[in-house]
């Protein structure tokens, strides 16, 4: 396993470098530029801006300077739109917010989703099964852009229990609605995957053998059914975790959290290449990291898996 992890890390580094280069090229191939406006800037002003940010240099030198800044100084460069702030500062301001509500949403989705899926499978075709499936379907048809205004209507406008927007690390009441709105639809998907996987495992030969030996049902579930049933769930959780902790545009905009999702959209609309590159690299690095974590969990759950 250690050799596998080393091999994956050895592949991850050039993969990330290729992602940076291709993303850089694609953004510079897009029409327009960071200083393109409806009212054109004077030629000398535009030339000075391009010189200040190195955009007047050949493309290969821009890529080289960008890679050098990241690898040697971990510097993603200055923002083109906010001249007094760097990309590192913008990501450092928004990512902790997104990481907080994204991690809590992920925990909520996994805990409730797995519990509903297991209960539905164990109590197949019973009241509990129908209830769990009904809750999952209800949550599935309420995506975050629908759930967010419903939560605000109930908890802010009707009962005045929670603030309708904003963010504070010191006041958990600001966290509640973003966490619920982001985690609900993922919870439904996790519940459905867990239920179908558990039903398949519970019908397998080794479960029938364990029951035939007189093993208590609780031990059959916990020791022999739950771990193999989690394999498809874990493969789903890797990319889900990355998407949740790297930001939801809807959540950031609707609740005015100041997370990184809104920063990415603003950078795209303003053609702020530096911020777009910074967020893209962050998402790419986290995706590679959590895919590796998922593969390690796979091997831990099922020792028959070899790499």
NORQUIVEN-V143627 format. One record per backbone hydrogen bond with DSSP energy under -0.5 kcal/mol. NH is the residue of the N-H (numbers start at 1). CO is the residue of the C=O. E is the energy in kcal/mol with one decimal. If there is no record, write none. Layout:
BEGIN
NH|CO|E, NH|CO|E
END
This chain:
BEGIN
5|1|-2.6, 6|2|-2.3, 7|3|-2.5, 8|4|-2.7, 9|5|-2.4, 10|6|-2.3, 11|7|-1.8, 12|8|-2.3, 13|9|-1.6, 14|10|-0.8, 15|11|-1.8, 16|12|-2.6, 17|13|-2.1, 18|14|-2.6, 19|15|-2.3, 20|16|-2.2, 21|17|-2.4, 22|18|-2.9, 23|19|-2.4, 24|20|-2.5, 25|21|-2.5, 26|22|-2.8, 27|23|-2.3, 28|24|-1.8, 29|25|-1.4, 30|26|-1.0, 36|33|-1.6, 40|38|-0.8, 46|42|-2.6, 47|43|-2.4, 48|44|-2.4, 49|45|-2.4, 50|46|-2.5, 51|47|-2.3, 52|48|-2.4, 53|49|-2.1, 54|51|-0.7, 55|50|-2.2, 56|50|-1.0, 57|54|-1.1, 62|58|-2.1, 63|59|-2.5, 64|60|-2.2, 65|61|-2.8, 66|62|-2.3, 67|63|-2.8, 68|64|-2.7, 69|65|-2.4, 70|66|-1.9, 71|67|-3.0, 72|68|-2.4, 73|68|-0.7, 73|69|-1.0, 74|70|-1.2, 75|69|-2.4, 76|74|-0.5, 79|85|-2.0, 83|81|-0.8, 85|82|-2.1, 87|77|-2.8, 90|86|-2.0, 91|87|-2.7, 92|88|-2.6, 93|89|-1.7, 94|90|-1.8, 95|91|-3.1, 96|92|-0.5, 98|94|-2.0, 99|95|-3.4, 100|96|-1.9, 101|97|-2.2, 102|98|-2.5, 103|99|-2.2, 104|100|-2.1, 105|101|-2.0, 106|102|-2.3, 107|103|-2.5, 108|104|-2.5, 109|105|-2.7, 110|106|-2.6, 111|107|-2.6, 112|108|-2.2, 113|109|-2.1, 114|110|-2.6, 115|111|-1.7, 116|112|-2.7, 117|113|-2.4, 118|114|-2.7, 119|115|-2.5, 120|116|-2.6, 121|117|-1.8, 122|118|-2.7, 123|119|-2.6, 124|121|-1.0, 126|123|-1.6, 129|123|-0.7, 130|126|-2.3, 131|127|-2.5, 132|128|-2.5, 133|129|-2.6, 134|130|-2.5, 135|131|-2.7, 136|132|-2.3, 137|133|-2.7, 138|134|-2.6, 139|135|-2.4, 140|136|-2.3, 141|137|-1.9, 142|139|-1.0, 143|141|-0.5, 146|143|-1.7, 147|143|-3.0, 148|144|-2.5, 150|146|-1.3, 151|147|-2.6, 152|148|-2.2, 153|149|-2.4, 154|150|-2.3, 155|151|-2.9, 156|151|-0.5, 156|152|-1.6, 157|152|-2.1, 158|153|-1.9, 159|154|-2.1, 161|155|-2.8, 162|155|-1.9, 166|255|-3.1, 171|168|-0.6, 172|170|-0.5, 174|171|-2.0, 175|172|-1.6, 176|172|-1.0, 179|175|-2.3, 180|176|-2.4, 181|177|-2.8, 182|178|-2.1, 183|179|-2.3, 184|180|-1.7, 186|182|-0.5, 187|183|-2.4, 188|184|-1.8, 189|185|-1.8, 190|186|-2.6, 191|187|-2.3, 192|188|-2.1, 193|189|-2.3, 194|190|-2.7, 195|191|-2.5, 196|192|-2.2, 197|193|-2.3, 198|194|-2.9, 199|195|-2.5, 200|196|-1.8, 201|197|-2.4, 202|198|-3.1, 203|199|-1.0, 204|201|-2.0, 208|204|-1.7, 209|205|-2.6, 210|206|-1.8, 211|207|-2.3, 212|208|-2.4, 213|209|-1.5, 214|211|-1.8, 215|210|-1.8, 220|216|-2.2, 221|217|-2.5, 222|218|-2.6, 223|219|-2.6, 224|219|-0.7, 224|220|-1.5, 225|220|-1.3, 225|221|-0.6, 226|221|-2.5, 229|225|-1.7, 230|226|-1.0, 230|227|-1.1, 231|228|-1.1, 233|229|-0.5, 234|230|-3.0, 235|231|-2.0, 236|232|-1.2, 237|233|-1.9, 238|234|-1.5, 239|235|-0.6, 240|236|-1.3, 241|237|-2.9, 242|238|-1.7, 243|239|-2.4, 244|240|-2.1, 245|241|-2.4, 246|242|-1.3, 247|244|-0.7, 249|247|-0.5, 252|248|-2.6, 253|249|-2.6, 254|250|-3.0, 255|251|-2.3, 256|252|-0.7, 257|252|-1.0, 258|252|-0.5, 260|94|-0.7, 263|259|-1.0, 264|260|-1.9, 265|261|-1.8, 266|262|-2.9, 267|263|-2.2, 268|264|-2.0, 269|265|-2.6, 270|266|-2.2, 271|268|-0.8, 272|267|-3.1, 273|271|-1.6, 276|272|-2.2, 277|273|-2.8, 278|274|-2.2, 279|275|-2.5, 280|276|-2.4, 281|277|-2.7, 282|278|-2.0, 283|279|-2.6, 284|280|-2.6, 285|281|-2.8, 286|282|-2.2, 287|283|-2.4, 288|284|-2.2, 289|285|-2.3, 290|286|-2.8, 291|287|-1.8, 292|288|-1.6, 293|289|-1.9, 294|290|-2.3, 295|291|-2.0, 296|292|-2.1, 297|293|-2.4, 298|294|-2.3, 299|295|-1.9, 300|296|-1.9, 301|297|-2.6, 302|298|-2.8, 303|301|-0.6, 305|302|-2.1
END
